[in-house]
């Protein structure tokens, strides 16, 4: 599990990664905290995600996207698209 923690810490720096104890289903609660020690984001990681590097990489990609949203560093159009608000535009007939 040490390499998993190291991978998460490296990918999610400068946030501190705290992995909770093993749950009954084998998953763990991951909490990211900022420099002040305040929780910024929490995710429950399944046993499968923790044991498969490809699955863990997908989780990290999603977390990085969520951090961009939380920090307000994504354009509003992209946020709308991520929320599924990409409606088809109506155009006047020619």
C-alpha positions as CSV (number, residue, x, y, z in Angstrom):
1,X,0.0,0.0,0.0
2,X,3.0,2.3,0.5
3,X,3.5,2.7,-3.3
4,X,-0.2,3.7,-3.6
5,X,0.2,6.4,-1.0
6,X,3.3,7.7,-2.7
7,X,1.6,7.7,-6.1
8,X,-1.3,9.7,-4.7
9,X,0.9,12.1,-2.8
10,X,3.0,12.8,-5.9
11,X,0.1,13.3,-8.2
12,X,-2.0,15.4,-5.8
13,X,0.7,17.7,-4.4
14,X,0.6,20.3,-2.9
15,X,-2.3,18.8,-1.1
16,X,-1.7,16.3,1.8
17,X,-3.2,12.9,1.2
18,X,-4.6,11.1,4.2
19,X,-5.8,7.5,3.7
20,X,-8.2,6.2,6.4
21,X,-8.1,2.7,7.7
22,X,-9.3,-0.3,5.7
23,X,-13.1,-0.5,5.5
24,X,-15.0,-3.8,5.7
25,X,-15.2,-3.9,1.9
26,X,-11.5,-3.3,1.5
27,X,-11.9,0.3,0.4
28,X,-10.4,3.4,2.1
29,X,-11.5,7.0,2.6
30,X,-9.0,9.4,1.1
31,X,-9.0,13.0,2.4
32,X,-7.1,15.8,0.7
33,X,-6.1,18.7,3.0
34,X,-4.6,22.1,2.2
35,X,-1.7,23.8,3.9
36,X,-3.9,25.0,6.8
37,X,-5.0,21.3,7.4
38,X,-8.5,22.0,6.2
39,X,-10.2,19.2,4.2
40,X,-10.6,20.1,0.6
41,X,-12.0,16.9,-0.9
42,X,-12.9,13.4,0.1
43,X,-13.3,10.3,-2.0
44,X,-13.9,6.7,-1.1
45,X,-11.5,4.5,-3.0
46,X,-12.5,0.9,-3.6
47,X,-10.2,-2.1,-3.1
48,X,-10.0,-2.5,-6.8
49,X,-9.0,1.1,-7.4
50,X,-6.3,0.9,-4.7
51,X,-4.8,-2.3,-6.1
52,X,-4.9,-1.5,-9.9
53,X,-2.6,1.2,-11.1
54,X,-4.7,2.0,-14.2
55,X,-7.9,2.4,-12.1
56,X,-6.0,4.5,-9.6
57,X,-4.7,6.7,-12.5
58,X,-8.3,7.3,-13.6
59,X,-9.3,8.2,-10.1
60,X,-6.4,10.7,-9.9
61,X,-7.4,12.3,-13.2
62,X,-11.0,12.7,-11.9
63,X,-9.7,14.2,-8.6
64,X,-7.5,16.7,-10.5
65,X,-10.5,17.8,-12.6
66,X,-12.6,18.2,-9.4
67,X,-9.8,20.3,-7.8
68,X,-9.8,22.6,-10.8
69,X,-13.5,23.0,-10.4
70,X,-13.2,23.7,-6.7
71,X,-10.4,26.2,-7.3
72,X,-12.4,27.9,-10.0
73,X,-9.7,27.3,-12.7
74,X,-12.0,25.9,-15.4
75,X,-13.9,28.1,-17.8
76,X,-17.7,28.3,-17.2
77,X,-18.4,26.7,-20.6
78,X,-16.3,23.6,-19.6
79,X,-18.1,23.4,-16.3
80,X,-21.5,23.5,-18.1
81,X,-20.4,20.7,-20.4
82,X,-19.2,18.6,-17.5
83,X,-22.6,19.0,-15.9
84,X,-24.2,17.9,-19.1
85,X,-25.5,21.3,-20.1
86,X,-24.4,21.1,-23.7
87,X,-27.7,21.7,-25.4
88,X,-28.1,21.8,-29.2
89,X,-28.2,25.3,-30.4
90,X,-31.3,26.5,-32.3
91,X,-30.7,28.3,-35.5
92,X,-33.1,30.3,-37.6
93,X,-34.0,28.6,-41.0
94,X,-32.3,30.1,-44.0
